[in-house]
């Protein structure tokens, strides 16, 4: 279901938003809708990734790359040359 909202903003911002929307071939309403959907989807993705990371940490599965290198391997100057 789609709902309408009323938005109040400064006239100069609205003027620039109209120009921006026109350059993209959109109405101001479509531009705002697209940006809000993008914002909400990004937030959902962040929340999902955060929950997954917390779950892996709590299960001790934080490192999926395998065994960590030894200190000597990290600081092996001859091997870097």
mmCIF file of the N, C-alpha and C atoms, coordinates in Angstrom:
data_MODEL
# 
_entry.id   MODEL 
# 
loop_
_atom_site.group_PDB 
_atom_site.id 
_atom_site.type_symbol 
_atom_site.label_atom_id 
_atom_site.label_alt_id 
_atom_site.label_comp_id 
_atom_site.label_asym_id 
_atom_site.label_entity_id 
_atom_site.label_seq_id 
_atom_site.pdbx_PDB_ins_code 
_atom_site.Cartn_x 
_atom_site.Cartn_y 
_atom_site.Cartn_z 
_atom_site.occupancy 
_atom_site.B_iso_or_equiv 
_atom_site.pdbx_formal_charge 
_atom_site.auth_seq_id 
_atom_site.auth_comp_id 
_atom_site.auth_asym_id 
_atom_site.auth_atom_id 
_atom_site.pdbx_PDB_model_num 
ATOM 1   N N  . UNK A 1 1  ? 0.843  -1.172  0.000   1.00 0.00 ? 1  UNK A N  1 
ATOM 2   C CA . UNK A 1 1  ? 0.000  0.000   0.000   1.00 0.00 ? 1  UNK A CA 1 
ATOM 3   C C  . UNK A 1 1  ? 0.893  1.242   0.000   1.00 0.00 ? 1  UNK A C  1 
ATOM 4   N N  . UNK A 1 2  ? 0.600  2.172   -0.826  1.00 0.00 ? 2  UNK A N  1 
ATOM 5   C CA . UNK A 1 2  ? 1.359  3.425   -0.884  1.00 0.00 ? 2  UNK A CA 1 
ATOM 6   C C  . UNK A 1 2  ? 0.614  4.500   -0.101  1.00 0.00 ? 2  UNK A C  1 
ATOM 7   N N  . UNK A 1 3  ? 1.394  5.295   0.577   1.00 0.00 ? 3  UNK A N  1 
ATOM 8   C CA . UNK A 1 3  ? 0.825  6.386   1.375   1.00 0.00 ? 3  UNK A CA 1 
ATOM 9   C C  . UNK A 1 3  ? 1.461  7.688   0.951   1.00 0.00 ? 3  UNK A C  1 
ATOM 10  N N  . UNK A 1 4  ? 0.714  8.758   1.028   1.00 0.00 ? 4  UNK A N  1 
ATOM 11  C CA . UNK A 1 4  ? 1.232  10.092  0.747   1.00 0.00 ? 4  UNK A CA 1 
ATOM 12  C C  . UNK A 1 4  ? 1.699  10.738  2.034   1.00 0.00 ? 4  UNK A C  1 
ATOM 13  N N  . UNK A 1 5  ? 2.732  11.571  1.931   1.00 0.00 ? 5  UNK A N  1 
ATOM 14  C CA . UNK A 1 5  ? 3.199  12.342  3.075   1.00 0.00 ? 5  UNK A CA 1 
ATOM 15  C C  . UNK A 1 5  ? 3.319  13.799  2.662   1.00 0.00 ? 5  UNK A C  1 
ATOM 16  N N  . UNK A 1 6  ? 3.325  14.661  3.626   1.00 0.00 ? 6  UNK A N  1 
ATOM 17  C CA . UNK A 1 6  ? 3.548  16.083  3.381   1.00 0.00 ? 6  UNK A CA 1 
ATOM 18  C C  . UNK A 1 6  ? 4.909  16.426  3.935   1.00 0.00 ? 6  UNK A C  1 
ATOM 19  N N  . UNK A 1 7  ? 5.668  17.167  3.166   1.00 0.00 ? 7  UNK A N  1 
ATOM 20  C CA . UNK A 1 7  ? 7.025  17.505  3.553   1.00 0.00 ? 7  UNK A CA 1 
ATOM 21  C C  . UNK A 1 7  ? 7.206  19.015  3.451   1.00 0.00 ? 7  UNK A C  1 
ATOM 22  N N  . UNK A 1 8  ? 7.732  19.617  4.472   1.00 0.00 ? 8  UNK A N  1 
ATOM 23  C CA . UNK A 1 8  ? 8.011  21.055  4.448   1.00 0.00 ? 8  UNK A CA 1 
ATOM 24  C C  . UNK A 1 8  ? 9.510  21.259  4.333   1.00 0.00 ? 8  UNK A C  1 
ATOM 25  N N  . UNK A 1 9  ? 9.915  22.149  3.407   1.00 0.00 ? 9  UNK A N  1 
ATOM 26  C CA . UNK A 1 9  ? 11.336 22.450  3.269   1.00 0.00 ? 9  UNK A CA 1 
ATOM 27  C C  . UNK A 1 9  ? 11.502 23.858  2.734   1.00 0.00 ? 9  UNK A C  1 
ATOM 28  N N  . UNK A 1 10 ? 12.697 24.360  2.883   1.00 0.00 ? 10 UNK A N  1 
ATOM 29  C CA . UNK A 1 10 ? 13.037 25.696  2.418   1.00 0.00 ? 10 UNK A CA 1 
ATOM 30  C C  . UNK A 1 10 ? 12.846 25.786  0.903   1.00 0.00 ? 10 UNK A C  1 
ATOM 31  N N  . UNK A 1 11 ? 12.338 26.919  0.446   1.00 0.00 ? 11 UNK A N  1 
ATOM 32  C CA . UNK A 1 11 ? 12.056 27.119  -0.975  1.00 0.00 ? 11 UNK A CA 1 
ATOM 33  C C  . UNK A 1 11 ? 13.300 26.945  -1.847  1.00 0.00 ? 11 UNK A C  1 
ATOM 34  N N  . UNK A 1 12 ? 14.443 27.419  -1.387  1.00 0.00 ? 12 UNK A N  1 
ATOM 35  C CA . UNK A 1 12 ? 15.661 27.299  -2.199  1.00 0.00 ? 12 UNK A CA 1 
ATOM 36  C C  . UNK A 1 12 ? 16.080 25.836  -2.351  1.00 0.00 ? 12 UNK A C  1 
ATOM 37  N N  . UNK A 1 13 ? 15.898 25.052  -1.323  1.00 0.00 ? 13 UNK A N  1 
ATOM 38  C CA . UNK A 1 13 ? 16.215 23.621  -1.405  1.00 0.00 ? 13 UNK A CA 1 
ATOM 39  C C  . UNK A 1 13 ? 15.249 22.936  -2.360  1.00 0.00 ? 13 UNK A C  1 
ATOM 40  N N  . UNK A 1 14 ? 13.982 23.274  -2.271  1.00 0.00 ? 14 UNK A N  1 
ATOM 41  C CA . UNK A 1 14 ? 12.989 22.693  -3.159  1.00 0.00 ? 14 UNK A CA 1 
ATOM 42  C C  . UNK A 1 14 ? 13.290 23.035  -4.617  1.00 0.00 ? 14 UNK A C  1 
ATOM 43  N N  . UNK A 1 15 ? 13.693 24.264  -4.864  1.00 0.00 ? 15 UNK A N  1 
ATOM 44  C CA . UNK A 1 15 ? 14.034 24.694  -6.216  1.00 0.00 ? 15 UNK A CA 1 
ATOM 45  C C  . UNK A 1 15 ? 15.200 23.845  -6.761  1.00 0.00 ? 15 UNK A C  1 
ATOM 46  N N  . UNK A 1 16 ? 16.219 23.688  -5.950  1.00 0.00 ? 16 UNK A N  1 
ATOM 47  C CA . UNK A 1 16 ? 17.365 22.875  -6.377  1.00 0.00 ? 16 UNK A CA 1 
ATOM 48  C C  . UNK A 1 16 ? 16.988 21.408  -6.528  1.00 0.00 ? 16 UNK A C  1 
ATOM 49  N N  . UNK A 1 17 ? 16.105 20.909  -5.668  1.00 0.00 ? 17 UNK A N  1 
ATOM 50  C CA . UNK A 1 17 ? 15.643 19.526  -5.767  1.00 0.00 ? 17 UNK A CA 1 
ATOM 51  C C  . UNK A 1 17 ? 14.884 19.312  -7.073  1.00 0.00 ? 17 UNK A C  1 
ATOM 52  N N  . UNK A 1 18 ? 14.087 20.301  -7.485  1.00 0.00 ? 18 UNK A N  1 
ATOM 53  C CA . UNK A 1 18 ? 13.369 20.202  -8.762  1.00 0.00 ? 18 UNK A CA 1 
ATOM 54  C C  . UNK A 1 18 ? 14.341 20.114  -9.934  1.00 0.00 ? 18 UNK A C  1 
ATOM 55  N N  . UNK A 1 19 ? 15.390 20.921  -9.886  1.00 0.00 ? 19 UNK A N  1 
ATOM 56  C CA . UNK A 1 19 ? 16.397 20.902  -10.952 1.00 0.00 ? 19 UNK A CA 1 
ATOM 57  C C  . UNK A 1 19 ? 17.112 19.545  -10.962 1.00 0.00 ? 19 UNK A C  1 
ATOM 58  N N  . UNK A 1 20 ? 17.513 19.081  -9.789  1.00 0.00 ? 20 UNK A N  1 
ATOM 59  C CA . UNK A 1 20 ? 18.195 17.791  -9.682  1.00 0.00 ? 20 UNK A CA 1 
ATOM 60  C C  . UNK A 1 20 ? 17.310 16.662  -10.198 1.00 0.00 ? 20 UNK A C  1 
ATOM 61  N N  . UNK A 1 21 ? 16.063 16.660  -9.790  1.00 0.00 ? 21 UNK A N  1 
ATOM 62  C CA . UNK A 1 21 ? 15.131 15.629  -10.239 1.00 0.00 ? 21 UNK A CA 1 
ATOM 63  C C  . UNK A 1 21 ? 14.953 15.687  -11.752 1.00 0.00 ? 21 UNK A C  1 
ATOM 64  N N  . UNK A 1 22 ? 14.836 16.889  -12.293 1.00 0.00 ? 22 UNK A N  1 
ATOM 65  C CA . UNK A 1 22 ? 14.658 17.047  -13.744 1.00 0.00 ? 22 UNK A CA 1 
ATOM 66  C C  . UNK A 1 22 ? 15.871 16.516  -14.505 1.00 0.00 ? 22 UNK A C  1 
ATOM 67  N N  . UNK A 1 23 ? 17.062 16.765  -13.997 1.00 0.00 ? 23 UNK A N  1 
ATOM 68  C CA . UNK A 1 23 ? 18.274 16.256  -14.639 1.00 0.00 ? 23 UNK A CA 1 
ATOM 69  C C  . UNK A 1 23 ? 18.293 14.731  -14.662 1.00 0.00 ? 23 UNK A C  1 
ATOM 70  N N  . UNK A 1 24 ? 17.651 14.135  -13.689 1.00 0.00 ? 24 UNK A N  1 
ATOM 71  C CA . UNK A 1 24 ? 17.598 12.665  -13.614 1.00 0.00 ? 24 UNK A CA 1 
ATOM 72  C C  . UNK A 1 24 ? 16.339 12.095  -14.264 1.00 0.00 ? 24 UNK A C  1 
ATOM 73  N N  . UNK A 1 25 ? 15.528 12.983  -14.808 1.00 0.00 ? 25 UNK A N  1 
ATOM 74  C CA . UNK A 1 25 ? 14.297 12.530  -15.464 1.00 0.00 ? 25 UNK A CA 1 
ATOM 75  C C  . UNK A 1 25 ? 13.245 12.051  -14.488 1.00 0.00 ? 25 UNK A C  1 
ATOM 76  N N  . UNK A 1 26 ? 13.237 12.607  -13.299 1.00 0.00 ? 26 UNK A N  1 
ATOM 77  C CA . UNK A 1 26 ? 12.311 12.199  -12.248 1.00 0.00 ? 26 UNK A CA 1 
ATOM 78  C C  . UNK A 1 26 ? 11.519 13.391  -11.734 1.00 0.00 ? 26 UNK A C  1 
ATOM 79  N N  . UNK A 1 27 ? 10.437 13.105  -11.053 1.00 0.00 ? 27 UNK A N  1 
ATOM 80  C CA . UNK A 1 27 ? 9.745  14.141  -10.290 1.00 0.00 ? 27 UNK A CA 1 
ATOM 81  C C  . UNK A 1 27 ? 10.441 14.245  -8.938  1.00 0.00 ? 27 UNK A C  1 
ATOM 82  N N  . UNK A 1 28 ? 10.172 15.309  -8.211  1.00 0.00 ? 28 UNK A N  1 
ATOM 83  C CA . UNK A 1 28 ? 10.746 15.446  -6.870  1.00 0.00 ? 28 UNK A CA 1 
ATOM 84  C C  . UNK A 1 28 ? 10.246 14.304  -5.992  1.00 0.00 ? 28 UNK A C  1 
ATOM 85  N N  . UNK A 1 29 ? 8.987  13.959  -6.145  1.00 0.00 ? 29 UNK A N  1 
ATOM 86  C CA . UNK A 1 29 ? 8.418  12.862  -5.371  1.00 0.00 ? 29 UNK A CA 1 
ATOM 87  C C  . UNK A 1 29 ? 9.150  11.550  -5.658  1.00 0.00 ? 29 UNK A C  1 
ATOM 88  N N  . UNK A 1 30 ? 9.392  11.256  -6.926  1.00 0.00 ? 30 UNK A N  1 
ATOM 89  C CA . UNK A 1 30 ? 10.094 10.022  -7.296  1.00 0.00 ? 30 UNK A CA 1 
ATOM 90  C C  . UNK A 1 30 ? 11.536 10.045  -6.800  1.00 0.00 ? 30 UNK A C  1 
ATOM 91  N N  . UNK A 1 31 ? 12.176 11.209  -6.885  1.00 0.00 ? 31 UNK A N  1 
ATOM 92  C CA . UNK A 1 31 ? 13.549 11.345  -6.399  1.00 0.00 ? 31 UNK A CA 1 
ATOM 93  C C  . UNK A 1 31 ? 13.617 11.067  -4.899  1.00 0.00 ? 31 UNK A C  1 
ATOM 94  N N  . UNK A 1 32 ? 12.709 11.677  -4.139  1.00 0.00 ? 32 UNK A N  1 
ATOM 95  C CA . UNK A 1 32 ? 12.692 11.465  -2.686  1.00 0.00 ? 32 UNK A CA 1 
ATOM 96  C C  . UNK A 1 32 ? 12.352 10.022  -2.345  1.00 0.00 ? 32 UNK A C  1 
ATOM 97  N N  . UNK A 1 33 ? 11.404 9.439   -3.071  1.00 0.00 ? 33 UNK A N  1 
ATOM 98  C CA . UNK A 1 33 ? 11.036 8.046   -2.832  1.00 0.00 ? 33 UNK A CA 1 
ATOM 99  C C  . UNK A 1 33 ? 12.240 7.135   -3.036  1.00 0.00 ? 33 UNK A C  1 
ATOM 100 N N  . UNK A 1 34 ? 12.950 7.342   -4.149  1.00 0.00 ? 34 UNK A N  1 
ATOM 101 C CA . UNK A 1 34 ? 14.115 6.509   -4.451  1.00 0.00 ? 34 UNK A CA 1 
ATOM 102 C C  . UNK A 1 34 ? 15.196 6.657   -3.376  1.00 0.00 ? 34 UNK A C  1 
ATOM 103 N N  . UNK A 1 35 ? 15.454 7.886   -2.966  1.00 0.00 ? 35 UNK A N  1 
ATOM 104 C CA . UNK A 1 35 ? 16.479 8.122   -1.950  1.00 0.00 ? 35 UNK A CA 1 
ATOM 105 C C  . UNK A 1 35 ? 16.085 7.525   -0.596  1.00 0.00 ? 35 UNK A C  1 
ATOM 106 N N  . UNK A 1 36 ? 14.818 7.630   -0.230  1.00 0.00 ? 36 UNK A N  1 
ATOM 107 C CA . UNK A 1 36 ? 14.370 7.056   1.043   1.00 0.00 ? 36 UNK A CA 1 
ATOM 108 C C  . UNK A 1 36 ? 14.426 5.534   1.020   1.00 0.00 ? 36 UNK A C  1 
ATOM 109 N N  . UNK A 1 37 ? 14.040 4.936   -0.104  1.00 0.00 ? 37 UNK A N  1 
ATOM 110 C CA . UNK A 1 37 ? 14.133 3.475   -0.225  1.00 0.00 ? 37 UNK A CA 1 
ATOM 111 C C  . UNK A 1 37 ? 15.590 3.043   -0.099  1.00 0.00 ? 37 UNK A C  1 
ATOM 112 N N  . UNK A 1 38 ? 16.472 3.761   -0.759  1.00 0.00 ? 38 UNK A N  1 
ATOM 113 C CA . UNK A 1 38 ? 17.900 3.455   -0.693  1.00 0.00 ? 38 UNK A CA 1 
ATOM 114 C C  . UNK A 1 38 ? 18.418 3.564   0.745   1.00 0.00 ? 38 UNK A C  1 
ATOM 115 N N  . UNK A 1 39 ? 18.042 4.602   1.432   1.00 0.00 ? 39 UNK A N  1 
ATOM 116 C CA . UNK A 1 39 ? 18.456 4.806   2.820   1.00 0.00 ? 39 UNK A CA 1 
ATOM 117 C C  . UNK A 1 39 ? 17.967 3.675   3.718   1.00 0.00 ? 39 UNK A C  1 
ATOM 118 N N  . UNK A 1 40 ? 16.706 3.308   3.586   1.00 0.00 ? 40 UNK A N  1 
ATOM 119 C CA . UNK A 1 40 ? 16.136 2.238   4.413   1.00 0.00 ? 40 UNK A CA 1 
ATOM 120 C C  . UNK A 1 40 ? 16.787 0.892   4.092   1.00 0.00 ? 40 UNK A C  1 
ATOM 121 N N  . UNK A 1 41 ? 17.012 0.600   2.811   1.00 0.00 ? 41 UNK A N  1 
ATOM 122 C CA . UNK A 1 41 ? 17.638 -0.668  2.439   1.00 0.00 ? 41 UNK A CA 1 
ATOM 123 C C  . UNK A 1 41 ? 19.068 -0.753  2.947   1.00 0.00 ? 41 UNK A C  1 
ATOM 124 N N  . UNK A 1 42 ? 19.800 0.354   2.887   1.00 0.00 ? 42 UNK A N  1 
ATOM 125 C CA . UNK A 1 42 ? 21.161 0.355   3.434   1.00 0.00 ? 42 UNK A CA 1 
ATOM 126 C C  . UNK A 1 42 ? 21.154 0.095   4.925   1.00 0.00 ? 42 UNK A C  1 
ATOM 127 N N  . UNK A 1 43 ? 20.221 0.705   5.627   1.00 0.00 ? 43 UNK A N  1 
ATOM 128 C CA . UNK A 1 43 ? 20.124 0.515   7.077   1.00 0.00 ? 43 UNK A CA 1 
ATOM 129 C C  . UNK A 1 43 ? 19.774 -0.933  7.399   1.00 0.00 ? 43 UNK A C  1 
ATOM 130 N N  . UNK A 1 44 ? 18.863 -1.509  6.642   1.00 0.00 ? 44 UNK A N  1 
ATOM 131 C CA . UNK A 1 44 ? 18.511 -2.923  6.843   1.00 0.00 ? 44 UNK A CA 1 
ATOM 132 C C  . UNK A 1 44 ? 19.725 -3.809  6.614   1.00 0.00 ? 44 UNK A C  1 
ATOM 133 N N  . UNK A 1 45 ? 20.475 -3.522  5.563   1.00 0.00 ? 45 UNK A N  1 
ATOM 134 C CA . UNK A 1 45 ? 21.668 -4.309  5.266   1.00 0.00 ? 45 UNK A CA 1 
ATOM 135 C C  . UNK A 1 45 ? 22.694 -4.206  6.376   1.00 0.00 ? 45 UNK A C  1 
ATOM 136 N N  . UNK A 1 46 ? 22.865 -2.995  6.911   1.00 0.00 ? 46 UNK A N  1 
ATOM 137 C CA . UNK A 1 46 ? 23.808 -2.798  8.010   1.00 0.00 ? 46 UNK A CA 1 
ATOM 138 C C  . UNK A 1 46 ? 23.353 -3.596  9.230   1.00 0.00 ? 46 UNK A C  1 
ATOM 139 N N  . UNK A 1 47 ? 22.058 -3.498  9.563   1.00 0.00 ? 47 UNK A N  1 
ATOM 140 C CA . UNK A 1 47 ? 21.546 -4.217  10.730  1.00 0.00 ? 47 UNK A CA 1 
ATOM 141 C C  . UNK A 1 47 ? 21.705 -5.726  10.563  1.00 0.00 ? 47 UNK A C  1 
ATOM 142 N N  . UNK A 1 48 ? 21.462 -6.220  9.342   1.00 0.00 ? 48 UNK A N  1 
ATOM 143 C CA . UNK A 1 48 ? 21.596 -7.655  9.085   1.00 0.00 ? 48 UNK A CA 1 
ATOM 144 C C  . UNK A 1 48 ? 23.055 -8.094  9.205   1.00 0.00 ? 48 UNK A C  1 
ATOM 145 N N  . UNK A 1 49 ? 23.976 -7.312  8.640   1.00 0.00 ? 49 UNK A N  1 
ATOM 146 C CA . UNK A 1 49 ? 25.403 -7.641  8.722   1.00 0.00 ? 49 UNK A CA 1 
ATOM 147 C C  . UNK A 1 49 ? 25.890 -7.581  10.165  1.00 0.00 ? 49 UNK A C  1 
ATOM 148 N N  . UNK A 1 50 ? 25.420 -6.598  10.906  1.00 0.00 ? 50 UNK A N  1 
ATOM 149 C CA . UNK A 1 50 ? 25.817 -6.463  12.318  1.00 0.00 ? 50 UNK A CA 1 
ATOM 150 C C  . UNK A 1 50 ? 25.340 -7.663  13.116  1.00 0.00 ? 50 UNK A C  1 
ATOM 151 N N  . UNK A 1 51 ? 24.085 -8.067  12.923  1.00 0.00 ? 51 UNK A N  1 
ATOM 152 C CA . UNK A 1 51 ? 23.537 -9.217  13.646  1.00 0.00 ? 51 UNK A CA 1 
ATOM 153 C C  . UNK A 1 51 ? 24.308 -10.485 13.298  1.00 0.00 ? 51 UNK A C  1 
ATOM 154 N N  . UNK A 1 52 ? 24.665 -10.635 12.033  1.00 0.00 ? 52 UNK A N  1 
ATOM 155 C CA . UNK A 1 52 ? 25.434 -11.803 11.606  1.00 0.00 ? 52 UNK A CA 1 
ATOM 156 C C  . UNK A 1 52 ? 26.818 -11.812 12.251  1.00 0.00 ? 52 UNK A C  1 
ATOM 157 N N  . UNK A 1 53 ? 27.470 -10.650 12.298  1.00 0.00 ? 53 UNK A N  1 
ATOM 158 C CA . UNK A 1 53 ? 28.806 -10.565 12.905  1.00 0.00 ? 53 UNK A CA 1 
ATOM 159 C C  . UNK A 1 53 ? 28.743 -10.858 14.398  1.00 0.00 ? 53 UNK A C  1 
ATOM 160 N N  . UNK A 1 54 ? 27.739 -10.333 15.071  1.00 0.00 ? 54 UNK A N  1 
ATOM 161 C CA . UNK A 1 54 ? 27.590 -10.587 16.512  1.00 0.00 ? 54 UNK A CA 1 
ATOM 162 C C  . UNK A 1 54 ? 27.347 -12.075 16.749  1.00 0.00 ? 54 UNK A C  1 
ATOM 163 N N  . UNK A 1 55 ? 26.524 -12.685 15.904  1.00 0.00 ? 55 UNK A N  1 
ATOM 164 C CA . UNK A 1 55 ? 26.242 -14.116 16.040  1.00 0.00 ? 55 UNK A CA 1 
ATOM 165 C C  . UNK A 1 55 ? 27.521 -14.939 15.837  1.00 0.00 ? 55 UNK A C  1 
ATOM 166 N N  . UNK A 1 56 ? 28.320 -14.601 14.806  1.00 0.00 ? 56 UNK A N  1 
ATOM 167 C CA . UNK A 1 56 ? 29.568 -15.326 14.569  1.00 0.00 ? 56 UNK A CA 1 
ATOM 168 C C  . UNK A 1 56 ? 30.547 -15.140 15.720  1.00 0.00 ? 56 UNK A C  1 
ATOM 169 N N  . UNK A 1 57 ? 30.635 -13.910 16.238  1.00 0.00 ? 57 UNK A N  1 
ATOM 170 C CA . UNK A 1 57 ? 31.537 -13.656 17.369  1.00 0.00 ? 57 UNK A CA 1 
ATOM 171 C C  . UNK A 1 57 ? 31.121 -14.464 18.590  1.00 0.00 ? 57 UNK A C  1 
ATOM 172 N N  . UNK A 1 58 ? 29.813 -14.517 18.847  1.00 0.00 ? 58 UNK A N  1 
ATOM 173 C CA . UNK A 1 58 ? 29.342 -15.243 20.028  1.00 0.00 ? 58 UNK A CA 1 
ATOM 174 C C  . UNK A 1 58 ? 29.556 -16.743 19.887  1.00 0.00 ? 58 UNK A C  1 
ATOM 175 N N  . UNK A 1 59 ? 29.659 -17.223 18.644  1.00 0.00 ? 59 UNK A N  1 
ATOM 176 C CA . UNK A 1 59 ? 29.900 -18.648 18.410  1.00 0.00 ? 59 UNK A CA 1 
ATOM 177 C C  . UNK A 1 59 ? 31.383 -18.953 18.209  1.00 0.00 ? 59 UNK A C  1 
ATOM 178 N N  . UNK A 1 60 ? 32.218 -17.920 18.307  1.00 0.00 ? 60 UNK A N  1 
ATOM 179 C CA . UNK A 1 60 ? 33.645 -18.111 18.139  1.00 0.00 ? 60 UNK A CA 1 
ATOM 180 C C  . UNK A 1 60 ? 34.060 -18.322 16.702  1.00 0.00 ? 60 UNK A C  1 
ATOM 181 N N  . UNK A 1 61 ? 33.268 -17.824 15.762  1.00 0.00 ? 61 UNK A N  1 
ATOM 182 C CA . UNK A 1 61 ? 33.558 -18.023 14.345  1.00 0.00 ? 61 UNK A CA 1 
ATOM 183 C C  . UNK A 1 61 ? 33.964 -16.722 13.661  1.00 0.00 ? 61 UNK A C  1 
ATOM 184 N N  . UNK A 1 62 ? 34.609 -15.848 14.375  1.00 0.00 ? 62 UNK A N  1 
ATOM 185 C CA . UNK A 1 62 ? 34.949 -14.542 13.818  1.00 0.00 ? 62 UNK A CA 1 
ATOM 186 C C  . UNK A 1 62 ? 35.928 -14.630 12.666  1.00 0.00 ? 62 UNK A C  1 
ATOM 187 N N  . UNK A 1 63 ? 36.850 -15.572 12.731  1.00 0.00 ? 63 UNK A N  1 
ATOM 188 C CA . UNK A 1 63 ? 37.883 -15.685 11.697  1.00 0.00 ? 63 UNK A CA 1 
ATOM 189 C C  . UNK A 1 63 ? 37.549 -16.833 10.757  1.00 0.00 ? 63 UNK A C  1 
ATOM 190 N N  . UNK A 1 64 ? 37.256 -16.497 9.511   1.00 0.00 ? 64 UNK A N  1 
ATOM 191 C CA . UNK A 1 64 ? 36.943 -17.534 8.540   1.00 0.00 ? 64 UNK A CA 1 
ATOM 192 C C  . UNK A 1 64 ? 38.112 -17.777 7.593   1.00 0.00 ? 64 UNK A C  1 
ATOM 193 N N  . UNK A 1 65 ? 39.153 -16.982 7.707   1.00 0.00 ? 65 UNK A N  1 
ATOM 194 C CA . UNK A 1 65 ? 40.274 -17.082 6.783   1.00 0.00 ? 65 UNK A CA 1 
ATOM 195 C C  . UNK A 1 65 ? 41.196 -18.246 7.133   1.00 0.00 ? 65 UNK A C  1 
ATOM 196 N N  . UNK A 1 66 ? 40.986 -18.856 8.241   1.00 0.00 ? 66 UNK A N  1 
ATOM 197 C CA . UNK A 1 66 ? 41.847 -19.973 8.621   1.00 0.00 ? 66 UNK A CA 1 
ATOM 198 C C  . UNK A 1 66 ? 42.819 -19.576 9.707   1.00 0.00 ? 66 UNK A C  1 
ATOM 199 N N  . UNK A 1 67 ? 43.936 -20.283 9.731   1.00 0.00 ? 67 UNK A N  1 
ATOM 200 C CA . UNK A 1 67 ? 44.942 -20.098 10.772  1.00 0.00 ? 67 UNK A CA 1 
ATOM 201 C C  . UNK A 1 67 ? 45.641 -18.743 10.610  1.00 0.00 ? 67 UNK A C  1 
ATOM 202 N N  . UNK A 1 68 ? 45.882 -18.081 11.714  1.00 0.00 ? 68 UNK A N  1 
ATOM 203 C CA . UNK A 1 68 ? 46.616 -16.820 11.693  1.00 0.00 ? 68 UNK A CA 1 
ATOM 204 C C  . UNK A 1 68 ? 48.105 -17.085 11.514  1.00 0.00 ? 68 UNK A C  1 
ATOM 205 N N  . UNK A 1 69 ? 48.795 -16.183 10.816  1.00 0.00 ? 69 UNK A N  1 
ATOM 206 C CA . UNK A 1 69 ? 50.245 -16.372 10.662  1.00 0.00 ? 69 UNK A CA 1 
ATOM 207 C C  . UNK A 1 69 ? 50.951 -16.163 12.001  1.00 0.00 ? 69 UNK A C  1 
ATOM 208 N N  . UNK A 1 70 ? 52.099 -16.823 12.137  1.00 0.00 ? 70 UNK A N  1 
ATOM 209 C CA . UNK A 1 70 ? 52.894 -16.643 13.349  1.00 0.00 ? 70 UNK A CA 1 
ATOM 210 C C  . UNK A 1 70 ? 53.572 -15.281 13.297  1.00 0.00 ? 70 UNK A C  1 
ATOM 211 N N  . UNK A 1 71 ? 54.007 -14.801 14.435  1.00 0.00 ? 71 UNK A N  1 
ATOM 212 C CA . UNK A 1 71 ? 54.669 -13.504 14.532  1.00 0.00 ? 71 UNK A CA 1 
ATOM 213 C C  . UNK A 1 71 ? 55.908 -13.457 13.641  1.00 0.00 ? 71 UNK A C  1 
ATOM 214 N N  . UNK A 1 72 ? 56.651 -14.547 13.635  1.00 0.00 ? 72 UNK A N  1 
ATOM 215 C CA . UNK A 1 72 ? 57.878 -14.610 12.845  1.00 0.00 ? 72 UNK A CA 1 
ATOM 216 C C  . UNK A 1 72 ? 57.571 -14.469 11.350  1.00 0.00 ? 72 UNK A C  1 
ATOM 217 N N  . UNK A 1 73 ? 56.454 -15.033 10.909  1.00 0.00 ? 73 UNK A N  1 
ATOM 218 C CA . UNK A 1 73 ? 56.076 -14.937 9.503   1.00 0.00 ? 73 UNK A CA 1 
ATOM 219 C C  . UNK A 1 73 ? 55.678 -13.511 9.137   1.00 0.00 ? 73 UNK A C  1 
ATOM 220 N N  . UNK A 1 74 ? 55.035 -12.823 10.050  1.00 0.00 ? 74 UNK A N  1 
ATOM 221 C CA . UNK A 1 74 ? 54.601 -11.446 9.786   1.00 0.00 ? 74 UNK A CA 1 
ATOM 222 C C  . UNK A 1 74 ? 55.806 -10.532 9.667   1.00 0.00 ? 74 UNK A C  1 
ATOM 223 N N  . UNK A 1 75 ? 56.798 -10.739 10.531  1.00 0.00 ? 75 UNK A N  1 
ATOM 224 C CA . UNK A 1 75 ? 57.946 -9.843  10.581  1.00 0.00 ? 75 UNK A CA 1 
ATOM 225 C C  . UNK A 1 75 ? 59.175 -10.399 9.860   1.00 0.00 ? 75 UNK A C  1 
ATOM 226 N N  . UNK A 1 76 ? 58.965 -11.322 8.932   1.00 0.00 ? 76 UNK A N  1 
ATOM 227 C CA . UNK A 1 76 ? 60.064 -11.906 8.182   1.00 0.00 ? 76 UNK A CA 1 
ATOM 228 C C  . UNK A 1 76 ? 60.517 -10.923 7.115   1.00 0.00 ? 76 UNK A C  1 
ATOM 229 N N  . UNK A 1 77 ? 61.545 -10.121 7.435   1.00 0.00 ? 77 UNK A N  1 
ATOM 230 C CA . UNK A 1 77 ? 62.047 -9.097  6.513   1.00 0.00 ? 77 UNK A CA 1 
ATOM 231 C C  . UNK A 1 77 ? 62.651 -9.694  5.254   1.00 0.00 ? 77 UNK A C  1 
ATOM 232 N N  . UNK A 1 78 ? 63.339 -10.804 5.390   1.00 0.00 ? 78 UNK A N  1 
ATOM 233 C CA . UNK A 1 78 ? 63.978 -11.416 4.210   1.00 0.00 ? 78 UNK A CA 1 
ATOM 234 C C  . UNK A 1 78 ? 62.909 -11.908 3.234   1.00 0.00 ? 78 UNK A C  1 
ATOM 235 N N  . UNK A 1 79 ? 61.816 -12.401 3.763   1.00 0.00 ? 79 UNK A N  1 
ATOM 236 C CA . UNK A 1 79 ? 60.740 -12.888 2.895   1.00 0.00 ? 79 UNK A CA 1 
ATOM 237 C C  . UNK A 1 79 ? 60.004 -11.788 2.164   1.00 0.00 ? 79 UNK A C  1 
ATOM 238 N N  . UNK A 1 80 ? 60.123 -10.569 2.650   1.00 0.00 ? 80 UNK A N  1 
ATOM 239 C CA . UNK A 1 80 ? 59.461 -9.422  2.015   1.00 0.00 ? 80 UNK A CA 1 
ATOM 240 C C  . UNK A 1 80 ? 60.272 -8.853  0.861   1.00 0.00 ? 80 UNK A C  1 
ATOM 241 N N  . UNK A 1 81 ? 61.534 -9.174  0.810   1.00 0.00 ? 81 UNK A N  1 
ATOM 242 C CA . UNK A 1 81 ? 62.426 -8.609  -0.228  1.00 0.00 ? 81 UNK A CA 1 
ATOM 243 C C  . UNK A 1 81 ? 62.387 -9.380  -1.497  1.00 0.00 ? 81 UNK A C  1 
# 
